[in-house]
């Protein structure tokens, strides 16, 4: 009993002599997470990071690495925590690779916004000039976002000293781009990386005409332009070659075989399936006064015919709305059925006077036309005047 008591006393004495562990709290400054992509804030903060901050940043980075496969969301959280404490360039690049791997394109867009935040005054980038591979990653991410406004990436070519030809070659080989290499979207992408002389030569080439015809994405053998839809028109400020070196949408206006003499916009309709020898497209033009009401729009829908090798054959208007008439169209294969209405206004019509209203739209007649396979002669109904389809309304 005495031995046991002595042992217990000695044991208590040993524990009493053991030093106690102390938890030391160190306050480490950090950025708000939403600031980790703001170049000015990051650069200012980076100069204030302490040794403790560097250690803690590494700790969070290790946790981010450990969670990359088992918990990607948690990994993103730890990457951001690491960057908020120590916004280090190498960590941004590692985070970029992880976001690409997990296809987190929206977050990646924010990160690229930091890496490519150019200082116009100092002519510098936040950390260093992005290399060619990082630039290609930036362009590819734009395609993943479905964003056609490539001006943001194009602008960086000159300060970074990259060659447009090499960029096109890299994009052509890149399997991450979600566009088929012969698609309209990819051709628009390529056009952004043409030199001025190359661009001018391209829009004059047969390949550009083929691109124009193939860019009509809806392919069908029927098409309707109704009383309600004849004046429908999509107005887009970013429609054409938009200057400053960026193609938003190709400007095909010079290729339209029928078009108004006045200023106009155009919409693409469809490509019709006729036969192996003839290609037909339907498009519309708008020459309305700016901001006019829908019922005062001057919109004309045309059908244009080309041979299988894209030689132009013929173009005729098939439906329209103007101050005098409203004409609808129903196409079924080679048959065109038009319904013709007259338009009567409350007071004498003026294209720019919107203080007016249509008081009546009496029905006039039905017209039926057939498109011949090769010569495109119209088999015109007896009651229809021969030159009806050759006069632009």
C-alpha positions in Angstrom: 0.0 0.0 0.0 2.9 2.4 0.9 4.6 1.6 -2.4 1.5 2.4 -4.4 1.0 5.7 -2.5 4.7 6.6 -3.1 4.4 5.8 -6.8 1.3 8.0 -7.1 3.0 10.9 -5.3 6.0 10.6 -7.6 3.7 10.5 -10.7 1.9 13.6 -9.6 5.1 15.3 -9.0 6.3 14.6 -12.6 3.1 16.0 -14.1 3.4 19.0 -12.0 6.9 19.7 -13.3 5.8 19.3 -17.0 5.6 22.7 -18.7 2.1 23.7 -19.9 1.6 24.3 -23.6 0.4 27.8 -24.5 -1.7 28.8 -27.5 -0.3 32.0 -29.0 -2.7 34.0 -31.3 -1.2 36.1 -34.1 -3.3 38.5 -36.0 -2.5 38.2 -39.8 -4.0 40.8 -42.1 -6.0 39.5 -45.1 -7.9 40.9 -48.1 -11.6 40.5 -48.4 -12.1 37.5 -50.8 -13.8 39.7 -53.3 -10.6 41.8 -53.6 -8.2 39.1 -54.6 -8.9 39.9 -58.3 -8.5 43.7 -58.0 -5.0 44.5 -59.3 -4.4 47.8 -57.4 -5.6 46.3 -54.1 -3.5 43.1 -54.5 -0.3 44.9 -55.4 -0.6 47.3 -52.5 -1.4 44.5 -50.0 1.4 42.2 -51.3 4.0 44.6 -50.0 2.6 44.4 -46.5 2.6 40.6 -46.1 4.5 39.4 -43.0 6.4 36.2 -42.5 3.5 34.9 -40.5 1.2 35.7 -43.4 3.5 33.8 -45.8 3.4 30.7 -43.5 -0.4 30.9 -43.1 -0.8 31.3 -46.8 1.2 28.2 -47.4 -0.9 26.3 -44.8 -4.1 27.2 -46.7 -2.4 26.3 -50.0 -1.5 22.9 -48.7 -5.1 22.3 -47.7 -6.2 23.4 -51.2 -3.9 20.9 -52.8 -5.1 18.1 -50.5 -8.8 18.7 -51.5 -8.4 19.1 -55.2 -9.7 15.7 -56.0 -11.9 14.7 -53.0 -13.6 18.1 -52.5 -13.1 20.6 -55.3 -15.4 23.2 -53.7 -13.5 23.2 -50.5 -10.3 23.4 -52.6 -11.5 26.6 -54.2 -12.3 28.0 -50.7 -8.7 27.2 -49.5 -7.1 28.7 -52.6 -9.0 31.9 -52.1 -8.1 32.0 -48.4 -4.4 31.5 -49.3 -4.6 34.3 -51.9 -6.4 36.6 -49.5 -3.5 36.3 -47.0 -0.6 36.0 -49.5 -1.7 36.9 -53.1 1.3 35.3 -54.7 1.6 35.0 -58.5 2.5 31.3 -58.5 -0.6 30.5 -56.5 -2.8 32.4 -58.9 -1.3 30.3 -61.8 -1.9 27.1 -59.9 -5.4 28.2 -59.1 -5.9 29.0 -62.8 -4.9 25.5 -63.8 -7.3 24.0 -61.2 -10.2 26.2 -62.4 -9.5 25.1 -66.0 -9.4 21.5 -64.8 -12.8 21.8 -63.1 -14.3 23.9 -65.9 -15.1 26.8 -63.6 -15.0 29.3 -66.5 -16.8 32.2 -64.7 -14.4 32.2 -61.8 -11.5 31.8 -64.2 -12.7 34.8 -66.1 -12.3 36.9 -62.9 -8.8 35.5 -62.4 -7.8 36.4 -66.0 -9.1 39.8 -65.4 -6.4 40.2 -62.7 -3.6 38.7 -64.7 -4.4 40.9 -67.8 -5.2 44.1 -65.8 -2.9 46.4 -67.9 -1.7 49.6 -66.3 -2.0 52.2 -69.2 0.2 54.7 -67.4 3.1 52.4 -66.5 2.5 50.0 -69.4 2.8 47.0 -67.1 0.8 44.0 -66.0 0.2 43.3 -62.2 2.9 40.6 -61.8 4.6 40.2 -65.1 3.7 40.0 -68.8 1.5 36.9 -69.4 3.3 34.4 -71.6 1.9 33.0 -74.9 0.4 29.9 -73.3 -1.5 32.0 -70.7 -2.8 34.2 -73.4 -4.1 31.3 -75.4 -5.8 30.0 -72.2 -7.4 33.4 -71.8 -8.8 33.3 -75.4 -10.0 29.8 -74.9 -11.9 30.7 -71.8 -13.7 33.4 -73.7 -14.9 30.7 -76.1 -16.1 28.6 -73.2 -18.1 31.5 -71.9 -19.8 31.9 -75.3 -18.7 35.5 -75.4 -18.3 36.9 -78.9 -16.7 40.2 -77.7 -13.1 39.4 -78.3 -11.9 43.0 -78.1 -10.7 42.4 -74.5 -8.3 39.7 -75.6 -7.3 41.2 -79.0 -6.2 44.4 -77.4 -3.4 42.6 -75.5 -1.7 41.3 -78.7 0.3 44.5 -79.3 1.7 45.2 -75.8 2.6 41.5 -75.4 4.2 41.3 -78.9 2.4 38.2 -80.1 1.9 37.3 -83.8 -1.7 36.9 -84.9 -0.7 34.1 -87.3 0.8 32.1 -84.4 -2.3 32.7 -82.3 -4.6 31.4 -85.1 -2.4 28.3 -85.5 -2.5 27.7 -81.7 -6.3 28.1 -81.6 -6.7 25.8 -84.6 -4.9 23.0 -82.7 -6.5 23.7 -79.3 -9.0 20.9 -78.5 -10.6 22.8 -75.6 -12.4 25.2 -77.9 -16.1 24.2 -78.0 -16.6 25.2 -81.6 -16.3 22.9 -84.6 -13.4 24.2 -86.7 -15.6 24.8 -89.8 -18.4 26.5 -87.8 -19.5 30.1 -88.0 -18.3 30.7 -84.4 -14.8 29.5 -85.1 -14.5 31.5 -88.3 -15.5 34.6 -86.4 -12.9 33.8 -83.8 -10.3 33.4 -86.5 -11.3 36.7 -88.2 -10.4 38.5 -85.0 -6.8 37.4 -85.5 -6.3 38.5 -89.1 -4.0 41.3 -90.0 -5.8 44.3 -91.6 -4.6 43.3 -95.1 -5.6 39.6 -94.5 -9.0 40.7 -93.4 -9.6 42.9 -96.4 -8.5 40.1 -98.8 -10.7 37.6 -97.0 -14.0 39.5 -97.2 -13.4 39.8 -101.0 -12.8 36.1 -101.4 -15.0 33.2 -102.6 -14.4 31.7 -99.2 -16.2 34.6 -97.5 -19.2 34.2 -99.8 -19.3 30.5 -98.9 -19.0 31.5 -95.2 -21.9 33.9 -95.7 -24.2 31.2 -97.1 -23.2 28.5 -94.7 -23.7 30.9 -91.8 -27.4 30.6 -92.1 -27.8 28.2 -89.2 -31.5 27.2 -89.7 -31.8 24.7 -92.6 -35.3 23.8 -93.7 -37.6 23.2 -96.6 -40.5 25.3 -95.1 -40.6 28.9 -93.9 -43.4 31.2 -92.8 -43.5 35.0 -92.6 -46.8 35.8 -91.1 -48.8 39.0 -90.6 -47.5 39.1 -87.1 -43.9 38.3 -87.9 -43.3 40.2 -91.1 -42.1 43.3 -89.2 -40.1 41.4 -86.6 -36.5 42.5 -86.6 -33.6 42.0 -84.2 -31.7 45.2 -83.6 -28.2 44.7 -82.4 -25.6 47.4 -81.9 -22.8 44.9 -82.1 -24.0 43.4 -85.3 -21.1 44.0 -87.6 -17.3 44.5 -87.8 -17.2 46.8 -84.9 -14.0 48.7 -85.3 -11.1 48.7 -82.8 -10.0 45.4 -84.3 -12.8 43.2 -83.0 -15.3 41.2 -85.0 -18.5 40.8 -83.1 -20.5 39.5 -86.1 -19.2 39.5 -89.7 -20.6 42.3 -91.9 -22.2 40.5 -94.7 -24.1 43.6 -96.0 -21.8 43.9 -99.0 -22.8 40.3 -100.1 -26.5 40.8 -100.0 -27.7 40.6 -103.6 -30.9 42.6 -102.9 -30.9 45.6 -100.6 -32.3 49.1 -100.1 -30.6 52.1 -101.5 -30.9 53.8 -98.1 -29.2 53.0 -94.8 -30.3 49.6 -93.6 -29.7 46.8 -91.2 -30.2 43.1 -91.9 -31.2 39.8 -90.2 -30.4 36.3 -91.4 -33.3 34.0 -91.8 -32.8 30.5 -93.0 -31.1 28.4 -95.7 -33.6 26.4 -97.8 -33.2 22.9 -99.0 -34.2 22.8 -102.7 -31.9 20.3 -104.4 -28.3 19.5 -105.0 -27.9 22.1 -107.7 -29.5 25.2 -106.1 -29.0 26.9 -102.7 -31.5 29.4 -101.4 -31.3 31.8 -98.5 -33.8 34.0 -96.9 -32.8 37.3 -95.2 -34.5 40.6 -94.2 -33.5 44.2 -94.4 -34.8 47.1 -92.3 -34.7 50.7 -93.5 -37.1 52.1 -90.8 -36.8 55.5 -89.2 -34.9 55.3 -85.9 -37.0 54.2 -83.0 -40.2 54.0 -85.1 -43.2 51.9 -83.9 -43.4 48.4 -85.1 -46.3 49.0 -87.4 -44.3 51.7 -89.2 -41.2 49.6 -89.8 -40.1 49.2 -93.4 -38.9 45.6 -93.5 -38.4 43.4 -96.6 -37.7 39.7 -96.7 -35.8 38.4 -99.7 -35.0 35.0 -101.1 -31.7 34.7 -103.0 -30.6 31.7 -105.1 -27.1 30.4 -105.7 -25.7 27.5 -107.6 -24.0 24.7 -105.7 -20.7 26.4 -106.3 -22.1 29.7 -104.9 -22.5 31.5 -108.1 -25.4 34.1 -107.8 -28.5 33.3 -109.8 -31.5 35.4 -108.7 -32.9 37.4 -105.8 -36.6 38.4 -105.3 -38.6 40.0 -102.4 -41.1 37.5 -100.9 -42.6 39.4 -98.0 -42.6 43.0 -96.8 -44.2 45.7 -94.7 -44.2 49.4 -95.9 -46.6 52.3 -95.9 -48.6 50.8 -98.8 -48.6 47.0 -98.4 -48.2 44.1 -96.1 -47.3 40.9 -97.8 -46.9 37.5 -96.0 -45.2 34.4 -97.4 -45.5 30.7 -96.9 -42.8 28.6 -98.5 -43.2 24.8 -98.8 -40.4 23.4 -100.8 -40.6 25.1 -104.3 -44.0 26.6 -103.7 -44.4 30.2 -102.5 -47.9 31.4 -101.3 -48.2 35.2 -100.6 -51.1 37.0 -99.0 -51.4 40.7 -100.0 -53.0 43.4 -97.9 -53.3 47.1 -98.5 -52.6 49.6 -95.6 -54.7 52.7 -94.9 -53.6 55.4 -92.5 -55.5 57.9 -90.5 -53.6 60.8 -92.1 -51.2 61.1 -95.0 -48.2 58.9 -94.3 -44.8 60.2 -93.5 -42.0 57.8 -92.6 -40.7 59.9 -89.8 -44.0 61.1 -88.4 -45.0 58.6 -85.7 -48.1 60.4 -84.7 -50.2 58.3 -87.0 -52.1 55.0 -87.0 -53.3 52.3 -89.4 -57.0 52.4 -89.6 -57.6 49.5 -92.0 -55.8 46.7 -93.8 -58.1 45.3 -96.5 -57.2 41.9 -98.0 -56.2 42.2 -101.7 -55.3 38.8 -103.1 -53.4 35.5 -102.9 -50.4 34.8 -105.1 -48.8 31.4 -105.8 -45.4 31.0 -107.4 -43.2 27.9 -108.1 -39.4 28.0 -108.2 -38.0 26.0 -111.1 -35.2 23.6 -110.3 -32.6 25.0 -112.6 -33.7 28.2 -114.4 -35.8 29.6 -111.5 -38.6 30.7 -113.8 -41.8 31.4 -111.9 -44.9 29.6 -113.0 -47.2 32.6 -112.4 -50.9 32.2 -111.8 -53.1 33.8 -114.5 -54.4 36.5 -112.2 -50.9 37.5 -111.2 -49.0 40.2 -113.1 -45.7 38.9 -114.6 -43.4 41.4 -113.0 -44.8 41.1 -109.5 -41.8 39.3 -108.0 -39.2 41.3 -109.8 -40.1 44.7 -108.3 -38.6 45.5 -104.9 -41.4 47.0 -102.8 
